[in-house]
Amino acid sequence: MRIDAHQHYWRVARGDYGWLDHAPTILRRDYLPNDLLPLLDEHEIEKSVLVQAAPTVAETEFLLELAEEDERIGAVVGWLDMEADNFGEQLDRLMARPKFKGIRPMIQDLSDDEWMLRPAVQRAFACVEERGCTFDFLTFGRHLPHVLTVVERFPNLRCVIDHIAKPSIKSGELEPWRSRLSSVAERPNVWCKLSGMVTEADHDAWHPRDLRPYVMHAIDVFGWERVMFGSDWPVCLLAAEYAQVVAALRAAIGADLTPEREERIFGANAAQFYRIA
């Protein structure tokens, strides 16, 4: 099974995508299943992981409704308020929906870099770990020391780093991102998405060779068994079309991409992590 482990849908009129108000024009329109289906067909992708794009439960319900209507959506990663007193009850309610697989707070947009260490949030992490739900870390490299603290405290938390923690690919800077990612990758419960990289590069002049040092480091430290392809469509359109994103990852890996490794990166790993049948 070929899987895109990270994509989004949104309907602008819903009104809870605050970040879209200041986004480039190409993103300020609706993106729904009919827009992505031809691209999935073109690349023989059978399932996708639909990830939240607004910090509201209402948007998560919207995504789950789409998933009920679209068999190509294999999993939904939604949003919940991790500081809510009834977090556990809300999580149980969502987990009763077959395609709900995990949550993702928008950590990169929060003013407090240490938010994930707050007592209420730590209690929520314990709940997620206990339920066996997945957790997507949407962070920058500066957050990785705090991510490490979380994954050490919750060694059975099934979690994944989105967009390889958004290193500064445009500037070519590797440290301290490289060392910090290596430390996080030592925890066997942490996985990594090879996604969101073209938008961290120079939008107008990026090349697959710009991505290679970051891609290969992520693969080196996580191994071929804990990395997965994600298009980050339609956000990727800021820098590349869907086909270019797929081709860029292949080119960045180059001759190291054997058929067995391709099968893992482009499907098997995501199926295992998100438990997609």
Disulfide bonds with the S-S distance in Angstrom:
none
